[in-house]
Amino acid sequence: MQVTINGKPEDIQATNVMEVLKHKEVDPHMVAVELNTQIVERDQLESTPVKDGDKLEFLFYMGGGR
């Protein structure tokens, strides 16, 4: 199926958000996930389905500054 991840179309084989994160090698503890403009709660990553045409945004936590 084709989804858009951070603005780029990608073909992936995944049934839920957690599988997308694994496919992209993203640690679920280091990112917030938005699916079709809605934030997905961390405890819902495995139970939230992903469908053809969905749009995902990965919002990475960054440290730094003073």
C-alpha distances in whole Angstrom, upper triangle without the diagonal:
4,7,10,12,16,16,14,10,8,6,6,6,8,10,12,13,16,13,12,15,16,13,15,18,19,22,22,25,25,23,22,19,18,15,16,19,20,21,20,23,23,24,21,18,18,18,16,13,9,7,5,8,10,12,13,17,19,22,24,28,30,34,37,40,43
4,7,10,13,12,10,7,5,4,6,9,10,12,13,14,16,14,12,15,16,13,14,18,19,22,21,25,24,21,21,17,16,14,14,17,19,20,19,23,23,24,21,19,19,19,17,14,10,8,5,6,8,9,11,14,16,20,22,26,28,32,35,37,41
4,6,10,9,8,6,6,6,7,10,10,12,12,11,14,13,10,13,15,13,13,16,16,19,18,22,21,18,17,14,13,10,10,14,15,16,16,20,20,22,19,16,17,18,14,12,8,8,6,5,5,6,7,11,13,17,19,23,25,29,32,34,38
4,6,6,5,4,6,9,10,13,13,15,14,13,15,15,11,13,16,14,13,16,16,19,18,21,20,17,16,13,11,10,10,12,14,15,16,19,20,22,20,17,19,19,16,15,11,11,9,7,6,5,6,8,11,14,17,20,23,26,29,31,35
4,5,5,6,7,10,10,13,13,15,14,11,14,13,9,10,13,12,10,13,12,15,15,18,16,13,13,10,10,9,10,12,14,14,14,18,18,20,18,15,17,19,16,15,12,13,12,10,9,6,5,6,7,11,13,17,19,23,25,28,31
4,6,8,10,13,14,17,17,18,17,14,16,16,12,12,16,14,12,15,13,16,16,18,16,12,12,10,10,10,11,12,14,14,15,18,18,21,20,17,20,21,18,18,15,16,15,13,11,8,6,5,6,9,11,15,17,20,23,25,28
4,7,10,13,15,18,18,20,19,16,19,19,15,16,19,17,14,18,17,20,19,22,19,16,16,13,12,12,12,12,15,16,18,21,21,25,23,20,22,23,20,19,16,16,15,12,11,8,8,8,10,12,15,18,20,24,26,27,31
4,6,10,12,16,16,19,18,16,18,18,14,15,17,15,13,16,16,20,20,22,20,18,18,15,14,14,14,15,18,19,19,23,23,26,24,21,22,24,21,19,16,16,14,12,12,9,10,10,12,14,16,20,22,25,27,29,33
4,7,10,13,14,17,17,16,18,17,13,15,17,14,13,17,17,21,21,24,22,19,19,16,15,14,14,16,19,20,20,23,23,26,23,20,22,23,20,18,14,13,11,9,10,9,10,12,14,17,19,23,25,28,31,33,36
4,6,10,11,14,15,14,16,14,11,13,14,11,11,14,15,19,19,23,21,19,19,16,16,15,15,18,20,20,20,23,23,25,22,19,20,21,19,16,13,12,10,10,11,10,11,13,14,17,19,23,25,28,31,33,37
4,7,10,12,14,14,16,13,11,14,14,11,12,15,17,20,20,24,23,21,21,18,18,16,17,20,21,22,21,24,23,25,23,19,19,20,18,16,12,11,9,10,11,12,13,15,16,20,22,25,27,31,34,36,40
4,6,9,11,11,13,9,8,11,11,8,10,13,14,18,18,21,21,19,19,17,17,15,17,20,20,21,19,22,21,22,20,16,16,17,16,13,10,10,9,11,11,12,12,15,16,19,21,24,26,30,33,36,39
4,7,10,11,12,8,8,11,11,8,11,14,16,18,18,22,22,20,21,18,19,16,18,21,21,21,19,22,21,21,19,16,14,16,15,12,10,10,10,13,13,15,14,17,18,21,23,26,28,32,35,38,41
4,6,8,8,5,6,9,9,8,11,13,14,16,15,19,20,18,18,15,16,14,16,19,19,18,16,18,17,18,15,12,11,12,11,9,7,9,10,13,12,13,13,16,16,19,21,24,27,30,33,36,40
4,7,9,7,8,11,12,11,14,16,16,18,16,20,21,19,18,15,16,13,15,18,18,18,15,17,16,16,13,11,9,9,8,6,5,7,10,13,12,14,13,17,17,20,22,25,28,31,35,38,41
4,6,5,7,9,10,11,13,14,14,15,13,16,18,16,15,12,13,11,13,16,15,14,11,13,12,12,10,7,6,7,5,4,5,8,11,13,11,13,11,14,14,17,19,22,25,28,32,35,38
4,5,5,6,9,10,11,12,11,12,10,13,14,12,11,8,10,8,12,14,12,11,9,11,10,11,9,5,6,8,6,6,6,10,12,14,11,11,9,11,11,14,15,18,21,24,28,31,34
4,5,5,6,9,10,10,9,10,8,11,13,11,12,10,12,12,15,17,15,14,10,11,9,10,9,5,5,8,8,9,10,13,16,17,14,14,12,13,12,15,15,17,21,24,27,30,33
4,5,5,6,9,10,10,11,10,14,15,14,15,12,15,13,17,19,18,16,14,15,13,14,12,9,7,10,10,10,9,12,14,16,14,15,13,14,14,17,17,20,23,26,29,33,36
4,5,5,6,8,9,11,10,14,14,12,13,10,12,11,14,16,16,15,13,15,13,15,13,10,10,12,11,10,8,11,12,14,12,12,9,11,11,14,15,18,21,24,27,31,34
4,5,5,6,5,7,7,11,11,9,11,9,12,12,16,17,16,14,12,14,12,14,13,9,10,13,12,13,11,15,16,17,14,13,10,11,9,12,12,15,18,21,24,27,30
4,5,5,6,8,8,12,13,12,14,13,16,16,19,21,20,18,16,16,14,15,15,11,11,14,14,14,13,16,18,19,17,17,14,15,13,15,15,17,20,23,26,29,32
4,5,8,11,12,15,15,14,16,14,16,16,19,21,21,19,17,19,17,18,17,13,13,16,16,15,13,15,16,17,16,16,13,15,13,16,16,19,21,24,28,31,34
4,5,9,11,14,13,12,14,13,15,15,18,20,20,18,17,18,17,19,18,14,15,18,17,16,14,16,17,17,16,15,12,12,10,14,13,16,18,21,24,28,31
4,7,9,12,11,11,14,14,17,18,21,22,22,20,18,19,16,18,18,15,15,19,18,18,17,19,20,21,19,18,15,15,12,14,13,15,17,20,23,26,29
4,6,9,8,8,11,11,14,15,19,19,19,16,15,16,13,16,16,13,14,17,17,17,16,19,20,21,18,16,13,12,9,11,10,12,14,17,20,23,27
4,5,5,7,10,11,15,17,20,20,19,16,15,14,11,14,15,12,13,17,17,18,18,21,23,23,20,19,15,14,11,12,10,11,13,16,19,23,25
4,5,6,8,9,12,14,18,18,16,13,11,11,8,10,11,8,11,14,14,16,16,19,21,22,19,17,14,13,10,11,10,11,14,16,20,23,26
4,6,8,10,14,17,20,20,18,14,13,11,8,11,13,11,13,16,16,19,19,23,25,25,22,20,16,15,12,11,9,9,12,14,18,21,23
4,7,10,14,16,20,19,18,14,14,13,11,14,15,13,16,19,18,20,20,23,25,25,21,19,15,13,10,9,6,6,9,11,15,18,21
4,6,10,13,16,15,14,11,11,11,9,13,14,11,15,17,16,18,17,20,22,21,18,16,12,10,6,5,4,6,9,12,16,19,22
4,7,10,13,12,11,7,7,8,8,11,12,10,14,15,14,16,16,19,21,20,16,14,10,8,6,5,6,8,12,15,18,20,23
4,6,10,9,8,6,6,8,8,12,10,9,12,13,11,13,12,15,17,16,12,10,7,6,5,6,9,11,15,18,21,24,27
4,6,6,5,4,6,9,11,14,12,11,14,14,11,13,12,14,16,14,10,8,6,5,7,8,11,14,17,20,23,25,28
4,5,5,6,7,10,12,14,12,10,13,13,9,10,8,10,12,11,7,6,5,7,9,11,14,17,20,24,27,29,32
4,6,8,10,14,16,18,15,14,16,16,12,12,10,11,12,10,6,5,6,8,12,13,17,20,23,26,29,31,34
4,7,9,13,15,18,15,15,18,17,14,15,13,14,16,13,10,8,8,8,11,12,16,18,21,24,27,28,31
4,6,9,12,14,12,12,15,15,11,13,13,14,17,15,11,10,9,10,12,12,16,18,21,24,27,29,31
4,6,9,12,10,10,14,14,11,13,13,16,18,17,13,12,10,9,10,10,13,14,18,21,24,26,28
4,6,8,6,7,10,10,8,11,11,15,17,17,13,12,10,10,11,11,14,15,19,22,25,27,30
4,5,5,7,10,10,9,13,14,18,21,21,17,16,13,13,13,13,14,15,19,21,25,27,29
4,5,5,9,10,10,13,15,19,22,22,18,17,14,14,12,13,13,14,18,20,23,26,28
4,6,7,8,10,13,15,19,22,23,20,20,17,17,16,16,17,17,21,23,27,29,31
4,6,5,6,10,12,16,19,20,16,17,15,16,15,16,18,19,22,25,29,31,34
4,6,5,8,10,14,17,18,15,15,12,13,12,14,16,17,21,23,27,30,33
4,6,8,10,14,17,19,16,17,15,16,16,18,19,20,24,26,30,33,36
4,6,10,13,16,18,15,17,15,17,17,19,21,23,26,29,33,35,38
4,7,10,14,15,12,13,12,14,15,17,19,21,25,28,32,34,37
4,7,10,12,10,12,12,15,16,19,21,23,27,30,34,36,39
4,7,9,7,9,9,13,14,17,20,23,26,29,33,35,39
4,6,6,9,11,14,17,20,23,26,29,32,36,38,41
4,6,9,11,15,18,21,24,27,30,34,37,39,42
4,7,10,13,16,19,22,26,29,32,35,37,41
4,7,10,13,16,19,23,25,29,32,34,38
4,7,10,13,16,20,22,26,29,31,34
4,7,10,13,16,19,23,26,28,31
4,6,10,13,16,19,22,24,27
4,6,10,12,16,19,22,25
4,7,9,13,16,18,21
4,6,10,13,16,19
4,7,10,13,16
4,7,10,13
4,7,10
4,7
4
